[in-house]
Amino acid sequence: MSEDTRVALAAIIVENLDSVEPLNKLLHEYSPYIIGRMGIPYKEKGISIISIAIDAPQNIISALTGKIGRLPGITTKTTYSNH
């Protein structure tokens, strides 16, 4: 990668199961930048909790998390490394 990259962790809460397919399509589209992914279904609350580790230029991370955050019934927050 020619640009400087940052490592980030996106926390995603899925409350609308209809948004799972578009979410998975986005994650597949950005898969070259994804280091790892962990998903936890929380059946008692009817939600899923997903964490995505990303190594990408800042604009790519912002584009991905912005698109995720616009999906209905999905909330996301991102934290970044200092390097």
C-alpha positions in Angstrom: 0.0 0.0 0.0 1.4 3.3 -1.0 -0.6 5.4 1.5 0.0 5.5 5.2 -2.4 3.2 7.0 -3.9 3.1 10.4 -5.1 0.2 12.5 -8.6 0.5 13.7 -11.2 -1.5 15.5 -14.9 -1.1 14.5 -17.5 -2.3 17.0 -20.8 -3.1 15.3 -24.1 -3.8 16.9 -26.7 -5.4 14.6 -30.3 -5.0 15.8 -32.1 -5.4 12.4 -31.5 -8.8 10.8 -32.6 -7.5 7.4 -29.3 -5.5 7.4 -27.1 -8.5 7.8 -26.8 -9.2 4.0 -25.9 -5.6 3.0 -23.4 -5.6 6.0 -21.7 -8.8 4.8 -21.5 -7.4 1.2 -19.8 -4.2 2.5 -17.4 -6.3 4.6 -16.6 -8.5 1.5 -16.0 -5.4 -0.6 -13.5 -4.1 2.0 -12.0 -7.5 2.8 -8.5 -6.6 1.5 -8.2 -4.2 4.5 -9.8 -6.4 7.1 -7.2 -8.1 9.4 -9.8 -10.1 11.3 -13.5 -10.4 12.3 -15.3 -11.8 15.3 -19.0 -12.1 15.6 -21.1 -13.0 18.7 -24.8 -13.7 18.4 -26.5 -12.6 21.6 -29.8 -14.5 21.3 -31.2 -13.4 24.7 -31.3 -9.8 23.4 -31.9 -10.6 19.7 -28.7 -8.8 18.5 -25.3 -9.6 17.1 -22.1 -8.0 18.2 -19.3 -7.9 15.6 -15.8 -6.5 15.9 -13.7 -5.8 12.8 -9.9 -5.1 12.9 -8.8 -3.0 9.9 -5.5 -1.8 8.5 -6.2 0.8 5.9 -5.8 4.5 4.9 -7.9 6.8 7.0 -10.3 7.6 4.1 -11.0 3.9 3.5 -11.8 3.2 7.2 -14.1 6.3 7.3 -15.8 5.2 4.1 -16.5 1.7 5.4 -17.7 2.7 8.8 -19.8 5.5 7.4 -21.5 3.0 5.1 -22.0 0.5 7.9 -23.5 3.2 10.1 -26.1 4.1 7.5 -27.6 0.6 7.4 -30.9 0.4 9.2 -30.7 -1.1 12.7 -26.9 -1.0 12.9 -24.7 1.0 15.2 -21.0 1.3 14.9 -18.1 3.0 16.7 -14.5 3.0 15.7 -11.3 3.4 17.7 -7.8 3.9 16.2 -4.3 3.0 17.1 -1.9 5.9 17.6 0.4 4.7 14.8 
